[in-house]
Amino acid sequence: MSFDTGTPDDTANQPTLDPKDWAAFRASAHHLLDACLDRLTSAGEHPWQPVPQDVRDSYRLSEDGADATDLASTLRDQIMPYATGNTHPRFFGWVHGTGVVEGLMSEMVAATMNANCGGRDHGSVYVEREVIDWARRQMGLPSSASGVLVTGTSQATVIALSTARHKVLGADVRRVGNSDHKLTVYASTQVHASTQNALEIMGIGAEGLRLLPSGADGLDVSAMRAQIAEDRANGCVPFAIVGTSGSVDFGTFDDLTALADLARDEDLWLHVDGAFGAWTRLAEDPWRALTDGIDRADSIACDFHKWMFVPYDCGLVLIRDEADHRATFANRPAYLSSMENGLAGGDPWFCDYGTDLSRGNRALKAWCTIRAHGAKGLGTAITANCRQAALMGQLVETEDKMALVAPVVSNLCVFTADATLSATEQSALNTRIAQDLQMRGLAVFSTTTAQTPDGEDVTCLRAAITNHRTQAEDIEIAVQSVADCRDAKL
Ligand SMILES: *Cc1c(COP(=O)(O)O)cnc(C)c1O
């Protein structure tokens, strides 16, 4: 078979995808940068807003390209205004990070460099190593630890629990899987859904997850000990304990020291889901003490994009023993061999520590954030958020009808707008208030379900404060808005 490759003339001066008019591109990029800065300097004026249908229609892609000037104004007018609103000082929904302005610079440079951080010898790889090492030191893990930046804690959990499984079953698990073993993992009822997801995709299944009762002080460790003994007696293979540092519903923390003792006694892997809460390590006491014992974990999953304020997405997994980590994932075919010198140097490669081969430059935005604010500045913001949650709790308690449904232990405050109503009426009211305040751009609360003393489910308002722009006044306005919305009976 032969191909018509044309004449040399046909391939000369091939158009690239770069701009035809660099001067025009430069001018529109400068304008767009100014528009981004305008948006960031007025973050308090930009709450979430719904995307109008005509704007959504304008997102439809066609067969033809459009010029860069048009792209810049489209980005400014059609895209940028319709954000999640988590850059706003009264955004307390779910657990969304606020972002920092350093993200603007780092993302611009990262896009310019377009580095593939799966491995090889280039600057971004060294930057990522420093970010991981910095986080390792904050958590108190030994220098033998390794880590990798990932999309988020969900992915970090898969990597951590896979490493734990490899430790228990040995290298064979990579060849034959784990279907001969009934593997079990132990966590609190407050554990995040990502742990169950991880077990499902690992082929262990949700039934391998044992959930132990949990209260404001975290899970019941003696109940866990008893469950492990019962499972062993029944032929199960317990392999990991998952401690939660900061539960999504109420911001509670398991006692990591007690869990580390249990893991040692039972020869189990201790994994900590510290998606946001692990960063209380940078806070002042009493909040810092919530993660005492985290330095004894075998693995930690956490996010830079939540309470470290780094722009999405940026999660981290740390593994106590680099050898375990690498043995679980490394698998390089011939075309990916490393060399001593040149671009294929730079061992170890990040692709050996997770499921991704091609990887974006998540490290630079984290590095810039840490470089700009340090552990001290970030810790101060984290401490402030905990104080603000406590303030919100006090305001709720002093208000006539509102009531907390759980104690405030960290940065979460969960309450009902009117505790004098029935559970059903409260649920309807709290749901209405959450939506109404979002639609009016006043404040973003999300909701969760809590139990009344009689064991009835109630949908409650929930604030998770991971927002460095929030001030005490925003807390007051937000609580007042809840009261106003309730009393207006809209
Ligand atoms: C957000 C969260 C997760 C999931 O993390 P992602 O970064 O969203 O993947 C897991 N656990 C807890 C406690 C969380 O708050």
The ligand as an SDF file (V2000), in Angstrom:
LIG
                    3D

 15 15  0  0  0  0  0  0  0  0999 V2000
  -15.1290   16.6430   49.6680 C   0  0  0  0  0  0  0  0  0  0  0  0
  -14.8600   15.4330   50.4950 C   0  0  0  0  0  0  0  0  0  0  0  0
  -14.4720   14.2350   49.9110 C   0  0  0  0  0  0  0  0  0  0  0  0
  -14.3550   14.0820   48.4140 C   0  0  0  0  0  0  0  0  0  0  0  0
  -13.3220   14.8960   47.9690 O   0  0  0  0  0  0  0  0  0  0  0  0
  -13.2820   15.4440   46.4660 P   0  0  0  0  0  0  0  0  0  0  0  0
  -12.1310   16.3870   46.4900 O   0  0  0  0  0  0  0  0  0  0  0  0
  -14.5850   16.1390   46.2390 O   0  0  0  0  0  0  0  0  0  0  0  0
  -13.0760   14.2890   45.5760 O   0  0  0  0  0  0  0  0  0  0  0  0
  -14.1770   13.1740   50.7290 C   0  0  0  0  0  0  0  0  0  0  0  0
  -14.2760   13.2850   52.0640 N   0  0  0  0  0  0  0  0  0  0  0  0
  -14.6700   14.4150   52.6750 C   0  0  0  0  0  0  0  0  0  0  0  0
  -14.7530   14.4680   54.1580 C   0  0  0  0  0  0  0  0  0  0  0  0
  -14.9850   15.5510   51.8980 C   0  0  0  0  0  0  0  0  0  0  0  0
  -15.3540   16.6810   52.4890 O   0  0  0  0  0  0  0  0  0  0  0  0
  1  2  1  0
  2  3  1  0
  2 14  2  0
  3  4  1  0
  3 10  2  0
  4  5  1  0
  5  6  1  0
  6  7  2  0
  6  8  1  0
  6  9  1  0
 10 11  1  0
 11 12  2  0
 12 13  1  0
 12 14  1  0
 14 15  1  0
M  END
$$$$
